[in-house]
Amino acid sequence: MTTTQPTGPSRPHTPMPEGRCASPGTAGGIPPRVLSIAGTDPTGGAGIHADLKTIAACGGYGMAAVTALVAQNTRGVRDVHIPPPAFLQEQLEAVSDDVTVDAVKTGMLFDVDTIGVVADWLRRTSPPVVVMDPVMVATSGDRLLEEDAERAMRDLLPQVHLVTPNVDELAVLLMDEPAVTWDHLVSQAQRLAASADVLVLAKGGHLSEREVRDALVDADGVRHVVSSPRIRTSSTHGTGCSLSAAMATLRVRHGAWEPALSAAKPWLARAIEDGQHLQVGSGNGPISHFWELWEAAARR
């Protein structure tokens, strides 16, 4: 889908300064109306809970259609309940029949039937911005996508504008071994972009480099790179969910992917850094989505 730029909403959104997300109320105009299609996290750190916090932190209005009810905490996943596919379809129709959707972010889709419902809805509604976080394995190592659904996930790629896999997910999408170097990661991202006609966000968080590089990669190679220092912390729960939701929201605000990444990356780095102060759970804790809002409140 990289050859066709998504069209914007009927009324313009106010651009934000590059390099920052926006706390609620800091930008004029209509906030991006962003729909998350994902699973739950009762501890609030990942899935639709993280998405809604991220969308709000980046100045958007968040909505959510639930694909899976997940019993999990910061230490792992205990159980997953999948609502009937027809009910997911009802959720999606209820939103799109009434609300203008400026951007969609997909997260945990889990099985073939769920992916099929989402694929059909995307074909019929053609949202102007679609970001796919190909959730396959949780930070804890628990599997969040059935093995027979991997092919369906690959088939969904041509319907999205940006896909945001981590190192392991990118390897699964390509049926390859995980990259261990930055050059290898970029090469894999370029292969996926060319084969699926999709823009890829190559994420270096799982590599061993001192600097964490994230890059927008299309079939021709790297379009844009943003780096940040590696943060030594256990507050990494929901980082993939949060980055993809930020990219969906900020793409609407900025009108292009490059400034969206330039704003999302430093916001996420600070959210990871401040996550330790939340003291939520004894495993991989969540990030601090509202650090910018809370910092502004403390200055008053």
Secondary structure, 3 states (H helix, E strand, C coil): CCCCCCCCCCCCECCCCCCCCCCCCCCCECCCEEEEEEECCCCCCCHHHHHHHHHHHCCCEEEEEEEEEEEEECCEEEEEECCCHHHHHHHHHHHHCCCCCCEEEECCCECHHHHHHHHHHHHHHCCCCEEECCCCECCCCCECECHHHHHHHHHHHHHCCEECCCHHHHHHHHCCCCCCCHHHHHHHHHHHHHHHCCEEEEECCCCCCCEEEEEEEECCEEEEEEEEECCCCCCCECHHHHHHHHHHHHHHHHCCHHHHHHHHHHHHHHHHHHHHHCCCCCCCCECCCCHHHHHHHHCC
